[in-house]
Amino acid sequence: MDFVSEKISIVDINDDDINNFANNSIKKDIYDEISKIDNESDVDSEKDVDFSEPCMDKPVIEVSPNGTYLIIYNPKDHSIVGWNTKDIDEGKLTSKDITIKIEIPDDCYIDQIRVSDNKKLACMVHKGDRCYPKIIDIRPNQEIELDLITGSFNESCHTFNLKGEYILYCKWGAYSVLSHREHKIIWIYSTKTKNNKWFCKSNYKLPEYFELINMSKYSKIYLFSNNSIYEWDIFTKQDIKIFHDREFEENKLKNDVRVSSNSMFICLGIMDKIIIISIELAIPIVSLDINNDTLLYELMDQSDLLPSLPSLLPLLSNKIQIMGSKYEYIQTTDEYAFGMLDGFVWKIKLEENISKIKFLLQNSNEKVIENSKYNYDNNFKIDKGTYEHLNIYLFNPYVDKMHELFQKVSESENEYKKKIEQKNKDLMKQYIITDELLQVWKVKVIDRNKIMLRVFKKVIDDWKLTCTRITEFNVPVIRKIKLLEIRLFTDNDIILITTIGILIYHFNENKKSISLNYWNYLELTYPSVSRIFQRLDNFNDFKVLLRPYTFQHNLPLPNYLSFKTSDEWISYIKDNKENLLKYGNELLSFAIKEHRLDLIEEIYKECMNRFEEDLGNNWMFLSIITSTMPLLNKHYPEYVLRYSLETTMIIDRPMYSIEDQQNNLHLYSFQYLQLIDLTRSILCPFVETMSREIYKTWNGEAIINFKWNTYGRYYYMMIWIGFMAYLGCFTAAATIPQQYIDDNIQKKLLIASIVLGFIHLSFEVRQVIYDPIKWLLDFWNLFDMIAYLLPIYTSIHWLQVNEMNDKIISLLSFSCLFLDLKFLLFFRAFEYFGVYFAIMISVAKEIFSFLVLLFIIIISFAHAFYILLLPRSDFSLNTYSINNDPNNPWNLATTYNQIFENGTVDSNPFLIQPPNGNTNMFVDFRTSLFAMYKFLTGDSSALSNWPYISDPPLAILIVLFSLLIVVYLMNLLIGLLNNAIEKDHDRVSFLMQKAEILAEIELYYMLPYQRRRKDWFPEVIYYYASLDDIQKRVKRMMKRDEWNQINAFPKLKQDLLKKINIQHNPDDES
């Protein structure tokens, strides 16, 4: 970074010391010295500060967003000349529409001339360091007022978008007696004039740490922050970082950035460098020096990059000649270029004049490089392999031609049937000759499953074989490839529509090679397997299969069978940067499902290596891994842990910053580019990936914090409030005594409970429909279902019987119990309580199998006691019966005998307490189980009615049960509980629990359009971390030897250690 240095002199002056000087001459010397220093550092406002206006002495051309209207501004007399260009196909513009003059004060100047399709003119009027927008309706030459708040404005920028709206940005200053604050505001105005005034539709506040670079007619705002350039879409609220470079910080290059864009490419001009960025892939695809004429020529010679031409021309206007003339002040639309030549304005159709574009050689006004493929001289050779990796873009310039081709194929099914029946030779071999008759393609099917392509070039008068390529496909033996349609888009790009799918090949003249650039398996036909009749191809529905090709702008992504049938296609995608970005998700998913461990490892390493090559711009490669995280977590969870560890404490740009944050949250997550909308007060892998390994790292915790703070807590509170309304209605109806509540009110409360209950139940039913097995395996889902269903049933039944009975009382009791526990469960989302809920749930899962074994053992003992103590004779609890059966409840009942005066006891009972169901609990197997449960808790009263000495088997069973279960297994259970608590006594279980809550909100409570909100589901989430915590975390990782196990991003690790002041030498560790 460049710094402007100033010579600064500092004199420390103490007034008391000066007053103590007796000699006035000494004082005079001090004052003279101060005066001298002050004069040297003084600023003459008229001499040293330049308030002059920018030099703007050349005409300015401006074209409306859709290219229907053009104006020229003359800065000498502030005149505006307009032309209607809609009906002019090409050539010199001669018929002026109107001429007006902009009236501005003498001490002002204007710049940033803009015009709309409906002939509205906008410009910025500057006075000193302030500015304001001026809007003029050209046709009546009448000024339009903006509905704009008062305040000071500076550093403004504005444009009209394709919808005809006016977009204004400026730093707006709000003054008060005590302070002055500036805000970066974007206003969007409707251009429908009401009372000669435009009104604001919406406005946005830009974060302080962002600076605006430019804005485009596509409603895109280009911003600068932290050495990076961002693009933000006003209407979709989608933002993306498009470029990063450390040189921004070092050389203040942000002031020399020019941006030009269209629907496919963003072109950056940074001093003498041009960078072309793919909007689809979100990465730079071309970077070159504007003074390198050879590379410029190659760039223009690439058919793949033709769509970028309208955006490139304004950046190269001083180096371009079209049709032998050097146009000035070039402006472009998607189809046309406008420029000045010899004092006239010309409209040029780009598609027809691409071959006539020439580049001026550096430091020369005469020498040019002609854009013609066949006019090379011996002194000027071009390496055409420089941009060969960009073949992925060859499809877009010819999208209309491709749609026409596929439409023709989809309607020619009968024609192909006839060819197959007639065994037409074109189905197996075809020759394609280019328009210039200088190149021939030969396409032939060999060995039923191979396609051979050959390219022949005409050299002088002889034809020579230039290249041969054979592609083999792993298709069944009964299938035989047939060529249905072949078409050339350029001399070097060919598309093949076959019975097994769509193929696109590219011929590289420099390398003399043919590459397969696109392959998608489609079963357009399927073979007949009958042995009686001759084998014929049966046709599937062409229109259905080819529908994506006839309507979509881009080619459909390759399907699963495309990878399975062609290893060559896999290699091409894996080894090509742009193709890996476009098709990497599908390829990695294929590798996981096919359990191809070598391919998974290769793709993983390739993504990490690509990211490490350019941390600032290649972050999209990590999305290939994260998008397949659910599959990896299911089949290869070790990759989830590996990715989490390797990406812990890294950022997507090669710099760290240490700042004082006012937020007390340990990991404060945020979306880096988040504009505040001042007008308003799709399922991601997060839902499908619940891996403990992710939430062991700070990355996982940061994701939870971001989602919770952005939308989770608001949804959760709404759900909770809705449940409390349900709980309140039912509890009031069930709890308030009858004498204190009116019957009508009670019925209304019950009806409200039914309605609210069904609302909550509907979300539970959605969970069942979404994944029934997962729902059944989660105990809390069953608990929630009971908590909703039981009060609903109770309310309906109570309204039906209209009286309080024993059944209603029982139902009310259990209903209130479940509702109260459900209310308590809502506290699990807050860490203070949620940690304990997480421990309880995790521990229950850990010991579940042990509890099952314990339950089986208890059932076994209950069965044994049941057989031993079951009465063997008939009895009735209502009829006294005495027999010899020791297990008869009447024999076990408590008796009272008479004692005579001589001390003897009467052998016949004087009183007998009638037995009940608890006298012998082993009469029924159910009560036998309950008796064992009571014995387990220390209550052995169920076994105290039998004499142990006379019943040894009973004594043996009691001893076995007490030793095995009460002593051994229960103490073992306590130990297991202790271990499980220690294992899960951390924040990971709580974060997992909170992640499940957020996943339920995303799946069942959000509307589809909400799941597509980019401010809620951004591509990248940033987070702050405490410096002390980082140091502790790194030291702990070093102590556990985890730090050295992370092999990814070694340079980034060293930068981090340097920033947090930790010395580490791996060689010194033992």
Long-range contacts (C-beta under 8 A, 24 or more apart in sequence): 1-249, 1-250, 1-251, 1-252, 2-251, 2-252, 7-40, 7-41, 8-41, 9-37, 9-40, 9-41, 11-37, 51-128, 53-109, 53-126, 54-109, 54-111, 56-109, 56-111, 58-329, 59-329, 59-340, 60-113, 60-329, 61-329, 61-330, 61-331, 61-338, 61-339, 61-340, 61-345, 62-113, 62-114, 62-115, 62-331, 63-115, 63-331, 63-332, 63-333, 63-338, 64-115, 64-116, 64-117, 64-160, 65-116, 65-117, 65-160, 65-161, 65-162, 65-164, 65-217, 66-117, 66-162, 66-333, 67-333, 67-334, 67-335, 67-336, 68-117, 69-97, 69-115, 69-116, 69-117, 69-119, 70-115, 70-331, 70-338, 70-345, 71-113, 71-115, 71-121, 71-138, 72-340, 72-345, 73-102, 73-113, 73-123, 77-101, 78-102, 78-103, 78-104, 78-110, 80-113, 80-121, 80-138, 82-115, 82-119, 82-138, 83-345, 85-336, 85-338, 85-347, 88-347, 89-347, 89-349, 90-336, 90-347, 90-348, 90-349, 90-352, 91-346, 91-347, 92-344, 92-345, 92-346, 92-347, 93-344, 93-345, 93-346, 93-347, 98-138, 98-139, 98-141, 100-136, 100-138, 100-141, 102-134, 102-136, 104-134, 110-134, 112-156, 112-157, 112-158, 114-158, 114-159, 114-160, 115-160, 116-160, 116-164, 116-166, 116-191, 117-160, 117-164, 118-164, 118-191, 120-144, 120-160, 120-166, 120-191, 122-158, 122-160, 122-166, 124-156, 124-158, 129-154, 130-154, 131-156, 131-170, 132-156, 133-158, 133-168, 135-166, 135-198, 137-193, 142-196, 144-193, 144-196, 144-197, 144-198, 145-196, 145-197, 145-198, 146-189, 146-197, 146-198, 147-189, 147-197, 147-198, 147-199, 147-200, 148-187, 148-200, 151-175, 155-212, 157-212, 157-214, 157-215, 158-215, 159-215, 159-216, 159-217, 160-191, 160-217, 161-217, 161-218, 161-219, 162-217, 162-218, 162-219, 163-219, 164-191, 165-189, 165-190, 165-191, 165-201, 165-219, 166-190, 166-191, 166-198, 167-215, 167-219, 167-234, 169-206, 169-212, 169-215, 169-221, 184-208, 184-210, 184-212, 185-678, 186-221, 186-234, 186-675, 188-234, 201-679, 202-677, 202-678, 202-679, 203-678, 203-679, 204-234, 204-675, 204-676, 204-677, 204-678, 204-679, 205-675, 205-676, 205-678, 206-675, 207-673, 207-674, 207-675, 210-673, 211-254, 213-254, 213-257, 213-259, 214-257, 214-258, 214-259, 216-259, 216-260, 216-261, 218-261, 218-262, 218-263, 220-261, 222-259, 223-673, 224-248, 224-254, 224-257, 225-672, 225-673, 226-653, 226-655, 226-657, 227-616, 227-653, 227-655, 228-616, 228-653, 229-257, 229-259, 229-268, 230-673, 231-266, 232-673, 232-675, 236-1014, 237-675, 237-677, 237-1013, 237-1014, 237-1015, 238-1014, 239-673, 239-1014, 239-1018, 240-282, 240-1019, 241-616, 241-617, 241-619, 241-652, 241-672, 241-673, 241-1020, 242-266, 242-268, 242-277, 242-282, 242-284, 243-268, 243-275, 243-277, 243-284, 243-616, 243-617, 244-614, 244-615, 244-616, 244-617, 244-653, 245-270, 245-616, 246-616, 246-654, 246-655, 249-655, 258-314, 258-315, 260-311, 260-312, 260-314, 260-315, 261-311, 262-307, 262-308, 262-310, 262-311, 262-334, 263-334, 264-307, 264-308, 264-396, 265-305, 265-307, 265-308, 265-311, 266-311, 267-308, 267-311, 267-312, 267-315, 269-315, 274-312, 274-315, 274-316, 276-305, 276-308, 276-312, 278-393, 278-578, 280-554, 280-582, 281-578, 281-581, 281-582, 281-620, 282-620, 283-577, 283-578, 283-581, 283-617, 283-618, 283-620, 284-617, 285-390, 285-393, 285-578, 286-387, 286-390, 290-315, 290-316, 290-319, 291-362, 293-359, 293-360, 293-361, 293-362, 293-369, 294-382, 295-386, 296-359, 296-369, 297-359, 297-369, 297-371, 297-382, 298-382, 298-383, 298-384, 298-386, 298-387, 299-387, 300-354, 300-357, 300-359, 300-371, 301-371, 301-373, 301-382, 301-384, 302-387, 302-390, 303-394, 303-397, 303-490, 303-493, 304-387, 304-390, 304-391, 304-392, 304-393, 304-394, 304-397, 305-387, 305-390, 305-393, 306-354, 306-397, 307-393, 307-396, 307-397, 309-350, 309-354, 310-334, 310-335, 310-337, 310-350, 313-337, 316-359, 319-359, 319-360, 320-357, 320-358, 320-359, 320-360, 321-357, 321-358, 321-359, 321-360, 321-368, 322-348, 322-353, 322-356, 322-357, 322-358, 323-348, 323-353, 323-356, 324-356, 324-358, 326-360, 383-510, 384-508, 384-509, 384-510, 385-508, 385-510, 385-511, 388-508, 388-510, 388-511, 389-576, 389-577, 389-578, 390-578, 391-506, 391-515, 391-517, 392-517, 392-576, 392-578, 392-579, 392-582, 394-489, 394-490, 394-493, 394-504, 394-506, 394-517, 395-504, 395-518, 395-554, 395-555, 396-553, 396-554, 398-489, 398-493, 399-553, 399-554, 401-487, 401-489, 402-489, 402-495, 402-549, 402-555, 403-549, 403-550, 403-551, 405-485, 405-487, 405-495, 405-497, 406-497, 406-546, 406-549, 406-550, 407-550, 408-485, 409-484, 409-485, 409-497, 409-542, 409-546, 410-542, 410-543, 410-546, 410-547, 410-550, 411-542, 411-543, 412-485, 412-542, 413-539, 413-542, 416-484, 416-539, 417-539, 420-482, 420-525, 420-536, 420-537, 421-536, 426-483, 427-482, 427-483, 427-484, 428-482, 428-483, 429-483, 430-483, 430-486, 432-486, 432-488, 432-494, 434-488, 434-491, 435-491, 436-491, 438-491, 439-491, 441-486, 441-488, 441-494, 443-483, 443-486, 443-494, 443-496, 445-480, 445-481, 445-482, 445-483, 446-470, 448-479, 448-480, 448-481, 449-473, 449-474, 449-475, 449-479, 449-480, 449-481, 450-481, 451-481, 451-496, 451-498, 451-503, 453-494, 453-505, 453-514, 455-507, 455-514, 466-512, 467-507, 467-512, 467-513, 467-514, 468-514, 469-505, 469-513, 469-514, 471-503, 471-516, 471-566, 471-568, 472-566, 472-568, 473-500, 473-565, 473-566, 474-564, 474-565, 474-566, 474-567, 475-500, 475-565, 478-527, 478-529, 478-535, 479-527, 480-527, 482-525, 482-537, 484-524, 497-524, 498-524, 499-523, 499-524, 499-525, 499-537, 500-524, 500-565, 501-562, 502-549, 502-555, 515-572, 516-566, 516-568, 516-569, 516-572, 517-572, 517-579, 518-555, 518-558, 519-558, 519-562, 519-566, 519-569, 520-555, 520-556, 520-557, 520-558, 520-559, 520-562, 521-558, 521-559, 521-561, 521-562, 521-564, 521-565, 522-546, 557-582, 557-583, 557-586, 558-583, 558-586, 559-586, 560-586, 560-590, 560-593, 563-587, 563-590, 564-590, 564-594, 570-599, 574-599, 574-602, 574-603, 574-606, 577-610, 580-606, 580-607, 580-610, 580-621, 580-624, 581-620, 581-621, 581-624, 584-621, 584-624, 585-623, 585-624, 585-627, 585-628, 588-624, 588-625, 588-628, 589-628, 589-631, 592-628, 592-631, 592-632, 592-635, 592-636, 593-631, 595-635, 597-636, 600-636, 600-639, 604-639, 604-643, 608-646, 608-1048, 612-1048, 612-1049, 612-1052, 615-650, 615-651, 615-652, 615-653, 615-654, 615-1049, 615-1052, 616-652, 616-653, 616-654, 619-652, 619-1020, 620-1019, 622-647, 623-1019, 626-685, 627-685, 628-685, 629-685, 629-688, 629-689, 629-691, 629-694, 630-685, 630-688, 630-689, 633-689, 633-690, 633-691, 637-691, 637-693, 640-689, 640-691, 640-693, 640-694, 641-693, 641-696, 644-693, 644-694, 644-696, 644-697, 644-699, 644-700, 645-697, 645-1042, 645-1045, 645-1046, 646-1046, 646-1047, 646-1048, 646-1049, 647-697, 647-699, 647-1048, 648-697, 648-698, 648-699, 648-1046, 649-698, 649-1025, 649-1030, 649-1033, 649-1034, 649-1056, 650-1049, 650-1052, 651-1022, 652-1020, 654-1051, 654-1052, 654-1055, 655-1055, 656-1055, 656-1056, 656-1059, 658-1027, 658-1059, 659-1024, 661-1024, 663-1024, 665-705, 666-1025, 666-1026, 666-1029, 667-698, 667-701, 667-702, 667-705, 667-1023, 667-1024, 667-1025, 668-705, 668-1023, 668-1024, 669-702, 669-703, 669-705, 669-706, 669-709, 669-1021, 669-1022, 669-1023, 670-706, 670-1021, 670-1022, 670-1023, 670-1024, 671-706, 671-710, 671-1015, 671-1018, 671-1021, 671-1022, 672-1020, 672-1022, 674-1015, 682-1011, 682-1012, 682-1017, 683-1002, 683-1003, 683-1011, 684-1002, 684-1017, 686-995, 686-998, 686-999, 686-1002, 687-999, 687-1002, 687-1003, 690-992, 690-995, 690-996, 690-999, 692-988, 692-992, 695-988, 695-991, 695-992, 695-995, 696-988, 698-1023, 698-1025, 698-1033, 700-991, 700-995, 701-987, 701-991, 702-1021, 702-1023, 703-1021, 704-991, 704-994, 704-995, 704-998, 705-1023, 706-1021, 706-1023, 707-998, 707-1016, 708-994, 708-998, 710-1015, 710-1016, 711-1001, 711-1010, 711-1016, 712-997, 712-998, 712-1001, 715-1001, 715-1005, 715-1006, 716-826, 716-829, 716-997, 716-1001, 719-1001, 719-1005, 720-826, 722-756, 722-759, 722-760, 723-760, 723-822, 723-823, 723-826, 724-823, 725-752, 725-756, 726-753, 726-756, 726-757, 726-760, 726-791, 726-819, 727-819, 727-820, 727-822, 727-823, 729-753, 729-756, 730-757, 730-791, 730-795, 730-815, 730-816, 730-819, 731-816, 731-819, 733-795, 734-794, 734-812, 734-815, 734-816, 735-816, 738-804, 747-799, 750-795, 750-798, 750-799, 751-795, 751-799, 753-791, 753-792, 753-795, 754-792, 754-795, 754-796, 757-788, 757-789, 757-791, 757-792, 757-795, 758-792, 760-788, 761-785, 761-788, 761-789, 761-792, 763-1004, 763-1005, 764-788, 766-1003, 766-1004, 767-1000, 767-1003, 767-1004, 770-1003, 770-1004, 779-844, 780-825, 780-841, 783-818, 783-821, 783-822, 783-825, 784-822, 786-818, 787-818, 787-819, 787-821, 787-822, 790-814, 790-815, 790-818, 791-815, 791-818, 791-819, 828-993, 828-997, 829-994, 829-997, 831-987, 831-990, 834-990, 834-993, 834-994, 835-985, 835-987, 835-989, 835-990, 837-993, 838-984, 838-989, 838-990, 838-992, 838-993, 839-981, 839-984, 839-985, 839-989, 841-989, 841-993, 842-980, 842-983, 842-984, 842-989, 843-977, 843-980, 843-981, 843-984, 846-976, 846-980, 846-983, 846-984, 847-973, 847-976, 847-977, 847-980, 850-972, 850-973, 850-976, 851-973, 854-965, 854-969, 854-973, 857-964, 857-965, 857-969, 858-929, 858-932, 858-933, 858-936, 858-965, 859-929, 861-932, 861-957, 861-960, 861-961, 861-965, 862-925, 862-928, 862-929, 862-931, 862-932, 863-925, 863-928, 864-957, 865-922, 865-928, 865-931, 865-932, 865-943, 865-957, 866-922, 866-925, 866-928, 868-922, 868-953, 868-954, 868-957, 869-920, 869-922, 869-946, 869-954, 870-922, 870-923, 871-920, 871-923, 877-914, 877-915, 877-916, 877-917, 880-912, 886-946, 886-951, 887-920, 887-922, 888-920, 889-915, 889-916, 889-919, 889-920, 889-923, 890-915, 892-919, 892-920, 892-945, 892-946, 893-919, 918-942, 919-945, 920-945, 932-961, 935-961, 935-962, 935-966, 936-965, 936-966, 936-970, 938-966, 1027-1060, 1030-1056, 1030-1060, 1031-1060, 1031-1061, 1031-1062, 1034-1060, 1034-1062, 1035-1062, 1038-1064, 1041-1069, 1044-1069
